[in-house]
Amino acid sequence: MELIPLGTSSATVVQDRGLSANVLRSRGKVLLFDCGDGTQFRLLKAGIRRSRIQAIFISHLHGDHYLGLFGLLISMSLERRETPLTIIAPQKLIDIIRAIPGLRPGEIHFQIQYIVLAEDCKTQEVYRGHGLQVRAAPLDHGRFCVGFRVEKIDGPNRIDGALAHAHGIDQQEQFERLAAGHTIQLSDGRMVSPDQVKRQSRDAFAYVTDTRPCEGGLDLAGDADLLVHDATFSQEDAERATSTGHSTARDAALLAKTAGAGKLLLTHFSARYSDVMLLRQEARAVFPNTEIAEEYHEYSVTFEGNTSQTDSPNE
C-alpha cells in the first residue's frame, strides 16, 4: 500500500497547500480519505484516475473535508462510470448528496452504496474489499468526527526470509506451504508454524484528524506502520489547539510514541505557519521518525522495525 497526500491545509487553502484529501492505493485500487474543495483537480495532478476510486471516507462535516465530493461525483457520473462506489459518511452528508441535481436517485449514472457513520458509533468495521479492512473510531473534535484504520486482510502469510532460514528452512516448497498457512516438519523432526516465521509488519495505516489526543485515536494508531495525524498547531498555540478540537505536533508525536507507530506523518496545518518545518522539529524531539506530509509524495505503508527511533531528533 502507498499513501499519497493531496491536501494538508486546515480550514482554508494556502498557496502551497490544498484542503484535506488523502489517497491510499493498493493493487491499483484507491481509497480516498476526505475530499476537500479541489480534490478532483489534485487527483488529476497526481495522475490518479477517478475510475480507480473504490470507496470514499469522510471524517466529519467541516467544509474543508467534504466540499470537493459533489464535483467529484458529478464528474464520475458524466464519465458514465459503471463500477459501484462506496461512500462512508455521516447521514447528513448522505442526505445532501441525494438532494443535489445530477446526484439524486435515478439521475446518477452509477451505483453508490452508502455506509452511515452514526453519531453514537463505537469502534467498528465500515468497509471490507480488495483485500483491505477499514475500521472507524470516534475522535475528540468538539463535534462528531471519526478516524480510520486500514489493514490488509487477505492473501498468503508474509514470510520473513531471514527468520525462515534461521529455522533451517531452505526449500521453495517449504516456503510455499508456510505462506499457505500450513505448519511444516523439517528433516530433523522439528515443527515450524507460519506464526514462527511471519513478517511482523501488518501493513496498517491510520488516519487520525481532526482531533485532540484521545482514546479513539490511540486505538486506531496502535502499532500502525504509518500514522497520519492532526498537527494543526505548534506547542506555543496549545491552548488554541485544545479550544478548537485539534492537536499540536507534540501531541501527535506523543500519541505515535504511546501507540507504537512505525512512522508519523504530520498534516492539517494551520495557515498561520508558512514554514511547517518547526512542527516537524517539535514532533521529532518526542518521536524521531516524523515527517511532514508532502502533497503528491508517495509513502509506503509497510514499515519494518523501529531502528529510527534511536536516531538523533536533530538529524
Secondary structure as GFF3:
##gff-version 3
##sequence-region A 1 315
A	DSSP	beta_strand	2	7	.	.	.	ID=ss1
A	DSSP	beta_strand	21	26	.	.	.	ID=ss2
A	DSSP	beta_strand	29	35	.	.	.	ID=ss3
A	DSSP	alpha_helix	39	46	.	.	.	ID=ss4
A	DSSP	three_ten_helix	50	52	.	.	.	ID=ss5
A	DSSP	beta_strand	53	57	.	.	.	ID=ss6
A	DSSP	three_ten_helix	63	65	.	.	.	ID=ss7
A	DSSP	alpha_helix	69	78	.	.	.	ID=ss8
A	DSSP	beta_strand	85	89	.	.	.	ID=ss9
A	DSSP	alpha_helix	91	99	.	.	.	ID=ss10
A	DSSP	beta_strand	112	116	.	.	.	ID=ss11
A	DSSP	beta_strand	124	129	.	.	.	ID=ss12
A	DSSP	beta_strand	132	138	.	.	.	ID=ss13
A	DSSP	beta_strand	146	152	.	.	.	ID=ss14
A	DSSP	alpha_helix	161	166	.	.	.	ID=ss15
A	DSSP	alpha_helix	172	179	.	.	.	ID=ss16
A	DSSP	beta_strand	184	185	.	.	.	ID=ss17
A	DSSP	beta_strand	191	192	.	.	.	ID=ss18
A	DSSP	alpha_helix	194	197	.	.	.	ID=ss19
A	DSSP	beta_strand	204	208	.	.	.	ID=ss20
A	DSSP	alpha_helix	215	221	.	.	.	ID=ss21
A	DSSP	beta_strand	226	230	.	.	.	ID=ss22
A	DSSP	three_ten_helix	235	237	.	.	.	ID=ss23
A	DSSP	alpha_helix	238	244	.	.	.	ID=ss24
A	DSSP	alpha_helix	249	259	.	.	.	ID=ss25
A	DSSP	beta_strand	263	267	.	.	.	ID=ss26
A	DSSP	alpha_helix	277	284	.	.	.	ID=ss27
A	DSSP	beta_strand	290	292	.	.	.	ID=ss28
A	DSSP	beta_strand	299	300	.	.	.	ID=ss29
A	DSSP	three_ten_helix	307	310	.	.	.	ID=ss30
###
